[in-house]
C-alpha cells in the first residue's frame, strides 16, 4: 500500500515538474519573441531617425521627374545622385509616417554615394530603388514577416541587388509585407500594418504591399517586389501603380526568400514596380544583362528585346470580362470595356472568348464568389486550382505528388494550345480591386503563376459615383466586397505567353498611352 502511494506521489510530482518545464519553455519562447520584435523595431526606428539627419534639398522638381527623365538628367550631370537620394529619403520618411510602409532605411546607401560614380555608365545610375523585405540585402534581415526569421541578417546581397548596384542604382529602403507573404493585406506582428496611399481605411495589398504603398505615395519611383500569387499585381492594382511579374526564371531568384522554399509547383518571380510602364521596361533592361547571367548561370542569357517593346505592329487581343474568381466590381468591369473600345479605335483586333456555363465554387467561399460563364479551358484550370488549394500540402505519397505535377504540365500545354487556337498575341483581363478593407482576406489569384505566363497591371481609371451606385444594387456580393470607395484606382491585367515578357510590356505600354490620350 505504501509502495503504491509512493509511486503515485512520484508520478504526480513528475507530471507537475514536466508541466512546469513546458510552461517555463513557453514563457521563455514568448519572451524571446518579444525581444526579437523589439530589436527589429528599434533597428527600424534608429534607421529612420538617422535618415532624418541628411541635408535637406529642394525636392519638388526632382520628385516630379519620371524615371526616364531622371536618368537623363543624372547622366548629363544637371542633377547629382546626392540630391536625388536625399530628396527620396525625405519623401519616404514623410510617406512612411502616414502609411507605415518601410521596415528599414538602408543607411549604407549614403556611403554608396561615394562610389556610385564608378558606375556612371549604368542604365540606372544614381536612381534610388526600394526593395521588398524578403529580397536579401547584406547585413539586413529577410524575415518575411515571421518573427523566427529575425536576427538572421543576409550574408550577401541578392543577385538582383548586386546587379542593380552594378547598373548604378542605389537601394535605399526595405519595405513591408504580410506575415509569411501569403495575403491580400499587408500586416505582420513585427512591423505592423501598411495602409493604402489613396485611402488609409483600405489595404495596400499583398504581399508587395510596402512597395505598392511607397511608390503609390510618391516615396519611390522604382521598386523590386515578388509575385507567387498576385503579390506584385494586387498591390499595383490597389495603389494605382504599374507592376510586372515576368516569366519565372527570367530574373534570378538567388537571395529571394520565401516561407515555402522547395515547392516548385507554383513558381515565384521577382519583378519591378513603378509609376509607369517605361520604368518597368528600363528596369528589366538593366537587370537582363551579362552581369546577372554571370552571377546566376541558371538564368537563360536572354537580354531585353527592345525591338519587340517598341514595336507598333497591331496586336490581336483576347479579353475576358471576369477572371473566374469573383464577379468583378462594376468599376473593374467598366475598365475592361473602356480599354477594349480604346484598343479597337487604335486599330487592334479585340475578341471576346466564347463562353459556356460555369460550375459552383468551394462552399466555403460560395457567399463571396459568383458562378461564371467561362471558356472551357479556363474553367478546367480553375477547377484544378480549387483542388490544388485543398490538396497540395497533404500529398499521400510521392506518386500523388508526381500526379499533381503531371496535371500542372498538362494544363499548361492545354492552355497554350487553346490560346493559339484563338490566334491571339496577348490577353486583357480583370485584376483584383479596387482596394479592399484591410480586414478582408481574399482568394489569391495564382492562375498565371501556375501557368508561368508573364503578366502585368496598368491603372486605367478610378472608381466613380456611378460605379458605387451599381455596386450597391448587386445584392449577391457580401459586405467585404461592397466596401469600395469612390476615387480608388481601377486597373487591368495584361498577359502574354511564357518568355514573351517584352510583348506583355509592349501591350501594357499601349494601354497606358491610350489612357493618357483619352485624358487630354
C-alpha positions as CSV (number, residue, x, y, z in Angstrom):
1,X,0.0,0.0,0.0
2,X,2.8,2.4,1.0
3,X,4.6,1.5,-2.2
4,X,1.6,2.4,-4.4
5,X,1.2,5.7,-2.6
6,X,4.8,6.5,-3.1
7,X,4.6,5.7,-6.8
8,X,1.5,7.8,-7.2
9,X,3.2,10.7,-5.4
10,X,6.3,10.4,-7.5
11,X,4.2,10.3,-10.7
12,X,2.3,13.3,-9.6
13,X,5.4,15.2,-8.8
14,X,6.9,14.2,-12.1
15,X,3.9,15.4,-14.0
16,X,4.0,18.7,-12.2
17,X,7.6,19.2,-12.9
18,X,7.0,18.3,-16.6
19,X,4.2,20.8,-16.8
20,X,6.3,23.4,-15.1
21,X,9.2,22.8,-17.6
22,X,6.8,23.1,-20.5
23,X,5.4,26.3,-19.0
24,X,8.8,27.8,-18.4
25,X,9.9,27.0,-22.0
26,X,6.7,28.6,-23.4
27,X,7.3,31.7,-21.3
28,X,10.9,31.9,-22.4
29,X,9.9,31.4,-26.0
30,X,7.3,34.1,-25.7
31,X,9.8,36.5,-24.1
32,X,12.5,35.7,-26.8
33,X,10.0,36.5,-29.5
34,X,9.0,39.8,-27.8
35,X,12.7,40.7,-27.5
36,X,13.3,39.9,-31.2
37,X,10.4,42.1,-32.3
38,X,11.6,44.9,-30.0
39,X,15.1,44.7,-31.5
40,X,13.7,44.7,-35.1
41,X,11.5,47.7,-34.3
42,X,14.4,49.5,-32.7
43,X,16.6,49.0,-35.8
44,X,13.9,50.4,-37.9
45,X,13.3,53.4,-35.7
46,X,17.0,54.1,-35.5
47,X,17.5,54.0,-39.2
48,X,14.5,56.3,-39.7
49,X,15.9,58.7,-37.1
50,X,19.4,58.7,-38.6
51,X,18.0,59.2,-42.1
52,X,16.3,62.4,-40.9
53,X,19.7,63.9,-40.3
54,X,20.6,64.2,-44.0
55,X,20.9,67.5,-45.8
56,X,17.6,69.0,-47.0
57,X,17.0,69.7,-50.7
58,X,14.6,71.4,-53.0
59,X,12.9,68.1,-53.8
60,X,9.8,69.3,-55.7
61,X,11.5,69.3,-59.1
62,X,13.2,66.0,-58.6
63,X,10.1,64.3,-57.4
64,X,8.2,65.5,-60.5
65,X,10.5,63.7,-62.9
66,X,9.7,60.3,-64.4
67,X,12.4,57.6,-64.3
68,X,13.5,58.2,-67.9
69,X,13.7,62.0,-67.3
70,X,15.6,61.5,-64.0
71,X,18.2,59.1,-65.5
72,X,18.8,61.5,-68.4
73,X,19.5,64.5,-66.1
74,X,21.7,62.3,-63.8
75,X,23.8,61.2,-66.8
76,X,24.0,64.8,-68.1
77,X,25.2,66.0,-64.7
78,X,22.4,68.5,-64.2
79,X,21.3,66.5,-61.2
80,X,23.6,64.8,-58.6
81,X,23.0,61.4,-57.1
82,X,23.3,63.1,-53.7
83,X,20.4,65.5,-54.3
84,X,18.2,62.8,-55.8
85,X,18.8,60.3,-52.9
86,X,18.3,62.9,-50.2
87,X,15.0,64.0,-51.9
88,X,13.7,60.5,-52.0
89,X,14.7,59.7,-48.4
90,X,13.0,62.9,-47.3
91,X,9.8,61.9,-49.2
92,X,10.0,58.3,-48.0
93,X,10.1,59.4,-44.3
94,X,7.0,61.5,-44.8
95,X,5.1,58.7,-46.6
96,X,6.1,56.2,-44.0
97,X,4.7,58.3,-41.2
98,X,1.3,58.1,-43.0
99,X,1.3,54.6,-44.4
100,X,3.8,52.6,-42.3
101,X,5.4,51.0,-45.4
102,X,9.1,50.8,-44.6
103,X,10.9,48.2,-42.5
104,X,14.3,49.9,-42.6
105,X,16.2,52.7,-44.3
106,X,19.4,51.3,-45.8
107,X,21.8,53.8,-44.3
108,X,24.7,52.3,-46.3
109,X,23.1,53.9,-49.3
110,X,24.6,57.2,-48.1
111,X,28.0,55.5,-48.2
112,X,27.3,54.2,-51.7
113,X,27.2,57.8,-52.9
114,X,30.9,57.9,-52.6
115,X,31.5,55.1,-55.1
116,X,28.4,55.3,-57.4
117,X,30.4,57.5,-59.9
118,X,32.3,54.4,-60.9
119,X,29.0,53.0,-62.4
120,X,28.1,56.2,-64.3
121,X,27.5,54.2,-67.5
122,X,24.9,52.0,-65.8
123,X,21.3,52.3,-67.0
124,X,20.1,53.2,-63.5
125,X,23.0,55.5,-62.5
126,X,22.0,57.5,-59.4
127,X,18.5,56.1,-59.2
128,X,17.2,55.3,-55.6
129,X,15.4,51.9,-55.6
130,X,13.2,50.5,-52.9
131,X,13.5,46.7,-52.1
132,X,10.9,44.4,-50.7
133,X,11.8,43.0,-47.3
134,X,12.3,39.4,-48.4
135,X,14.9,40.3,-51.0
136,X,18.4,39.9,-49.5
137,X,20.5,43.0,-48.8
138,X,23.7,42.3,-46.9
139,X,23.6,42.7,-43.1
140,X,19.8,43.1,-43.1
141,X,17.0,40.6,-42.1
142,X,14.7,38.9,-44.6
143,X,12.1,37.9,-42.1
144,X,9.1,37.5,-44.5
145,X,7.1,39.0,-41.6
146,X,7.8,36.0,-39.4
147,X,9.4,36.5,-36.0
148,X,11.5,33.3,-36.0
149,X,13.4,34.7,-39.1
150,X,14.6,37.8,-37.3
151,X,18.2,38.3,-36.2
152,X,19.5,36.3,-39.2
153,X,21.0,39.1,-41.4
154,X,21.8,38.2,-45.0
155,X,25.5,37.4,-45.6
156,X,25.5,39.0,-49.0
157,X,23.3,40.9,-51.4
158,X,20.8,39.0,-53.6
159,X,21.8,38.7,-57.3
160,X,19.2,41.4,-58.2
161,X,20.6,43.8,-55.7
162,X,24.1,43.2,-56.9
163,X,23.0,43.8,-60.5
164,X,21.1,47.0,-59.5
165,X,24.2,48.4,-57.9
166,X,26.3,47.4,-60.9
167,X,23.9,49.4,-63.0
168,X,24.4,52.4,-60.8
169,X,21.2,52.2,-58.8
170,X,21.1,52.9,-55.0
171,X,19.0,50.6,-52.9
172,X,17.9,52.8,-50.1
173,X,14.9,51.3,-48.2
174,X,13.3,47.9,-47.5
175,X,9.5,47.7,-47.5
176,X,6.8,45.9,-45.5
177,X,5.0,42.7,-46.4
178,X,2.3,40.4,-44.8
179,X,3.2,37.7,-42.4
180,X,4.5,34.7,-44.4
181,X,3.8,36.6,-47.6
182,X,0.5,34.9,-48.5
183,X,-2.2,37.6,-48.1
184,X,-4.2,40.2,-49.9
185,X,-3.4,42.6,-47.0
186,X,-0.1,43.9,-45.7
187,X,0.4,43.3,-42.0
188,X,2.7,41.4,-39.7
189,X,3.4,41.2,-35.9
190,X,6.9,42.8,-36.4
191,X,6.3,46.0,-38.3
192,X,2.6,46.3,-38.2
193,X,0.0,47.2,-40.9
194,X,0.7,49.1,-44.1
195,X,-2.3,51.1,-45.5
196,X,-3.3,52.4,-48.9
197,X,-2.0,55.7,-50.1
198,X,-5.4,56.7,-51.6
199,X,-7.4,55.7,-48.5
200,X,-6.0,54.7,-45.2
201,X,-9.1,52.6,-44.4
202,X,-8.0,50.3,-47.3
203,X,-5.2,47.9,-47.6
204,X,-2.2,48.5,-49.8
205,X,-2.4,44.8,-50.9
206,X,0.0,42.0,-50.5
207,X,2.4,40.7,-50.5
208,X,4.5,43.5,-52.0
209,X,2.2,46.0,-50.2
210,X,5.0,48.1,-48.8
211,X,6.3,48.7,-52.3
212,X,2.9,49.5,-53.6
213,X,2.2,52.0,-50.8
214,X,5.6,53.7,-51.0
215,X,5.6,54.0,-54.8
216,X,1.9,55.0,-54.9
217,X,2.6,57.5,-52.1
218,X,5.4,59.1,-54.1
219,X,8.3,57.9,-51.9
220,X,9.9,55.8,-54.6
221,X,9.8,55.7,-58.3
222,X,11.1,52.2,-58.8
223,X,11.0,49.1,-56.6
224,X,11.6,45.4,-56.6
225,X,8.7,43.1,-55.5
226,X,8.0,39.4,-55.8
227,X,4.9,37.5,-57.0
228,X,3.8,34.0,-56.1
229,X,0.1,34.6,-56.2
230,X,-0.5,38.1,-57.4
231,X,1.9,39.7,-54.9
232,X,3.1,42.3,-57.3
233,X,-0.1,42.8,-59.3
234,X,-2.6,43.1,-56.3
235,X,-0.6,46.0,-54.6
236,X,-0.1,47.6,-58.0
237,X,-3.9,47.5,-58.7
238,X,-4.8,48.7,-55.2
239,X,-2.2,51.5,-55.1
240,X,-2.6,52.8,-58.6
241,X,0.8,52.0,-60.0
242,X,2.3,49.6,-62.6
243,X,3.6,46.2,-61.7
244,X,5.1,43.4,-63.8
245,X,5.5,39.7,-63.0
246,X,8.0,38.3,-65.5
247,X,8.1,34.7,-66.7
248,X,9.6,32.8,-63.7
249,X,13.2,32.1,-64.4
250,X,13.8,35.3,-66.5
251,X,15.2,37.0,-63.4
252,X,17.4,35.5,-60.8
253,X,15.8,34.0,-57.6
254,X,19.1,33.8,-55.7
255,X,18.6,35.8,-52.5
256,X,14.8,35.9,-52.8
257,X,13.5,34.5,-49.5
258,X,10.2,32.6,-49.2
259,X,8.3,30.7,-46.5
260,X,7.6,27.9,-49.0
261,X,11.1,27.3,-50.3
262,X,11.3,23.9,-52.1
263,X,7.8,23.9,-53.6
264,X,8.1,24.2,-57.3
265,X,4.5,23.6,-58.4
266,X,3.6,27.3,-58.4
267,X,6.6,29.5,-59.3
268,X,7.6,32.7,-57.7
269,X,9.1,35.6,-59.7
270,X,10.7,38.9,-58.7
271,X,9.7,41.9,-60.7
272,X,9.7,45.7,-61.0
273,X,7.0,48.0,-59.6
274,X,6.9,51.7,-60.8
275,X,4.8,54.7,-61.7
276,X,4.8,53.9,-65.4
277,X,5.5,51.1,-67.9
278,X,8.6,52.6,-69.4
279,X,10.2,52.4,-65.9
280,X,9.3,48.7,-65.7
281,X,10.9,48.2,-69.1
282,X,14.0,50.1,-68.2
283,X,14.4,48.1,-65.0
284,X,14.0,44.8,-66.9
285,X,16.6,46.0,-69.5
286,X,19.0,46.9,-66.7
287,X,18.6,43.5,-64.9
288,X,18.8,41.4,-68.0
289,X,22.5,41.9,-68.5
290,X,25.7,39.9,-68.7
291,X,26.4,40.6,-65.0
292,X,23.2,38.8,-63.9
293,X,23.8,36.0,-66.4
294,X,27.3,35.6,-64.9
295,X,26.2,35.7,-61.2
296,X,23.4,33.2,-61.8
297,X,24.1,30.8,-64.7
298,X,20.7,29.2,-64.1
299,X,19.1,32.2,-65.7
300,X,18.9,31.9,-69.5
301,X,21.0,34.6,-71.1
302,X,18.2,36.5,-72.9
303,X,18.8,40.3,-73.0
304,X,15.8,42.6,-73.1
305,X,14.4,42.8,-76.7
306,X,13.9,46.5,-77.2
307,X,12.7,46.0,-80.8
308,X,9.6,44.0,-79.5
309,X,8.9,46.5,-76.8
310,X,9.0,49.4,-79.2
311,X,7.0,47.7,-82.0
312,X,4.0,49.5,-83.4
313,X,2.5,46.4,-85.1
314,X,-1.2,46.0,-84.4
315,X,-2.0,43.3,-81.8
316,X,-4.5,40.5,-81.8
317,X,-6.0,40.7,-78.3
318,X,-8.3,38.4,-76.5
319,X,-10.2,39.6,-73.5
320,X,-12.2,38.2,-70.6
321,X,-14.7,40.3,-68.6
322,X,-14.1,38.3,-65.5
323,X,-11.2,36.3,-64.1
324,X,-13.1,33.3,-62.9
325,X,-12.5,34.0,-59.2
326,X,-15.1,36.6,-58.4
327,X,-17.6,38.8,-60.0
328,X,-15.7,42.0,-60.9
329,X,-16.7,45.2,-59.3
330,X,-18.6,47.4,-61.7
331,X,-15.6,49.7,-61.9
332,X,-13.3,46.9,-62.9
333,X,-15.7,45.6,-65.5
334,X,-16.1,49.1,-66.8
335,X,-12.3,49.4,-67.0
336,X,-12.1,46.3,-69.2
337,X,-14.9,47.6,-71.5
338,X,-13.4,51.1,-71.9
339,X,-9.9,49.7,-72.7
340,X,-11.4,47.3,-75.2
341,X,-13.0,50.2,-77.0
342,X,-9.8,52.2,-77.0
343,X,-7.8,49.3,-78.4
344,X,-10.3,48.8,-81.2
345,X,-10.2,52.5,-82.1
346,X,-6.4,52.3,-82.2
347,X,-6.6,49.6,-84.9
348,X,-6.0,46.5,-82.8
349,X,-8.1,43.3,-83.2
350,X,-10.0,42.5,-79.9
351,X,-12.2,39.5,-79.5
352,X,-14.2,38.0,-76.6
353,X,-13.7,34.3,-75.9
354,X,-16.8,32.2,-76.4
355,X,-18.1,31.1,-73.1
356,X,-20.2,28.3,-71.6
357,X,-21.9,27.7,-68.3
358,X,-19.5,27.5,-65.3
359,X,-19.8,25.5,-62.1
360,X,-20.2,26.2,-58.4
361,X,-17.1,27.0,-56.4
362,X,-15.9,25.9,-53.0
363,X,-18.8,26.2,-50.5
364,X,-16.5,28.0,-48.0
365,X,-16.3,30.9,-50.4
366,X,-19.6,30.5,-52.2
367,X,-21.0,33.6,-50.5
368,X,-18.2,35.7,-51.9
369,X,-17.8,34.3,-55.3
370,X,-20.1,34.1,-58.3
371,X,-20.9,31.3,-60.8
372,X,-19.4,32.3,-64.1
373,X,-19.7,31.5,-67.7
374,X,-16.1,30.7,-68.6
375,X,-14.1,29.3,-71.6
376,X,-13.8,25.6,-71.2
377,X,-10.0,25.7,-70.9
378,X,-10.1,28.3,-68.2
379,X,-12.9,26.5,-66.3
380,X,-10.8,23.3,-66.2
381,X,-7.8,25.1,-64.9
382,X,-9.8,26.9,-62.2
383,X,-11.3,23.5,-61.3
384,X,-7.8,22.2,-60.9
385,X,-6.8,25.2,-58.8
386,X,-9.7,24.5,-56.4
387,X,-8.4,21.0,-56.0
388,X,-4.8,22.3,-55.7
389,X,-5.7,24.6,-52.8
390,X,-7.1,21.8,-50.8
391,X,-4.7,19.0,-51.5
392,X,-1.2,20.5,-52.3
393,X,0.1,20.3,-48.8
394,X,-1.4,16.9,-47.9
395,X,0.0,14.6,-50.6
396,X,-0.4,11.0,-49.5
397,X,2.7,9.7,-51.4
398,X,5.4,10.6,-53.8
399,X,3.3,9.1,-56.6
400,X,0.5,11.5,-55.6
401,X,2.9,14.4,-55.8
402,X,4.1,13.3,-59.2
403,X,0.4,13.1,-60.4
404,X,-0.2,16.7,-59.4
405,X,2.9,17.9,-61.2
406,X,1.9,16.0,-64.3
407,X,-1.6,17.6,-64.0
408,X,0.0,21.0,-64.0
409,X,2.1,20.2,-67.1
410,X,-1.0,19.0,-68.9
411,X,-2.9,22.2,-68.0
412,X,-0.1,24.4,-69.1
413,X,0.2,22.7,-72.5
414,X,-3.6,22.6,-72.9
415,X,-3.9,26.3,-72.1
416,X,-1.2,27.3,-74.6
417,X,-2.9,25.1,-77.3
418,X,-6.2,26.9,-76.7
419,X,-4.5,30.3,-76.7
420,X,-3.0,29.6,-80.1
421,X,-6.3,28.2,-81.4
422,X,-7.8,31.7,-80.8
423,X,-4.9,33.2,-82.7
424,X,-4.2,36.0,-80.2
425,X,-1.0,37.7,-79.2
426,X,-2.0,38.9,-75.7
427,X,-4.9,38.7,-73.2
428,X,-6.7,41.5,-71.4
429,X,-8.5,40.5,-68.2
430,X,-9.5,41.9,-64.8
431,X,-7.2,42.1,-61.8
432,X,-8.5,42.1,-58.1
433,X,-9.5,45.5,-57.0
434,X,-10.3,48.2,-56.2
435,X,-8.6,48.1,-52.8
436,X,-10.3,46.1,-50.2
437,X,-10.7,46.8,-46.5
438,X,-7.7,45.8,-44.5
439,X,-9.6,43.1,-42.6
440,X,-10.6,41.3,-45.8
441,X,-8.6,38.2,-46.8
442,X,-9.4,37.1,-50.3
443,X,-8.6,34.3,-52.6
444,X,-5.1,34.5,-54.1
445,X,-5.1,34.7,-58.0
446,X,-2.4,32.1,-58.7
447,X,-3.5,31.2,-62.2
448,X,-0.8,32.9,-64.2
449,X,1.8,31.9,-61.7
450,X,0.7,28.3,-62.2
451,X,0.9,28.7,-65.9
452,X,4.1,30.7,-65.7
453,X,2.8,33.4,-68.0
454,X,4.3,37.0,-67.8
455,X,1.6,39.3,-66.6
456,X,1.4,43.0,-65.6
457,X,-1.0,45.6,-64.2
458,X,-1.7,49.1,-65.5
459,X,-4.0,51.6,-63.8
460,X,-6.7,52.9,-66.3
461,X,-9.3,54.8,-64.3
462,X,-10.8,55.4,-60.8
463,X,-14.0,54.4,-59.1
464,X,-16.9,56.7,-59.9
465,X,-20.1,57.5,-58.1
466,X,-22.0,55.6,-60.8
467,X,-19.8,52.5,-60.1
468,X,-20.6,52.8,-56.4
469,X,-24.4,53.0,-57.1
470,X,-24.3,50.0,-59.3
471,X,-22.3,48.0,-56.7
472,X,-25.0,48.8,-54.1
473,X,-27.6,47.1,-56.3
474,X,-25.6,43.9,-56.6
475,X,-27.1,42.1,-53.7
476,X,-25.2,38.8,-54.3
477,X,-22.0,40.4,-53.1
478,X,-21.0,40.2,-49.4
479,X,-20.1,43.1,-47.3
480,X,-16.3,42.8,-47.7
481,X,-16.8,43.3,-51.4
482,X,-19.1,46.2,-51.1
483,X,-16.6,48.3,-49.1
484,X,-15.3,50.2,-52.0
485,X,-14.7,53.9,-52.1
486,X,-15.1,56.5,-54.8
487,X,-11.8,57.6,-56.3
488,X,-9.8,54.4,-55.7
489,X,-7.6,53.3,-58.6
490,X,-9.0,50.9,-61.3
491,X,-6.6,48.7,-63.1
492,X,-6.5,45.9,-65.7
493,X,-4.3,42.9,-66.2
494,X,-2.2,42.2,-69.4
495,X,-1.0,38.6,-70.1
496,X,1.3,37.0,-72.7
497,X,2.7,33.5,-73.3
498,X,5.8,32.3,-71.4
499,X,9.1,34.1,-72.3
500,X,7.2,36.8,-74.2
501,X,7.9,39.4,-71.4
502,X,8.7,42.2,-73.8
503,X,5.4,41.7,-75.7
504,X,3.5,41.8,-72.4
505,X,5.2,45.1,-71.5
506,X,4.6,46.5,-75.0
507,X,0.9,45.7,-74.6
508,X,0.9,47.4,-71.2
509,X,2.6,50.5,-72.7
510,X,-0.1,50.6,-75.4
511,X,-2.9,50.7,-72.8
512,X,-1.1,53.3,-70.8
513,X,-0.6,55.6,-73.9
514,X,-4.3,55.2,-74.9
515,X,-5.5,56.1,-71.4
516,X,-3.3,59.2,-71.4
517,X,-4.5,60.3,-74.8
518,X,-8.1,59.9,-73.7
519,X,-7.5,62.2,-70.8
520,X,-6.1,65.0,-73.0
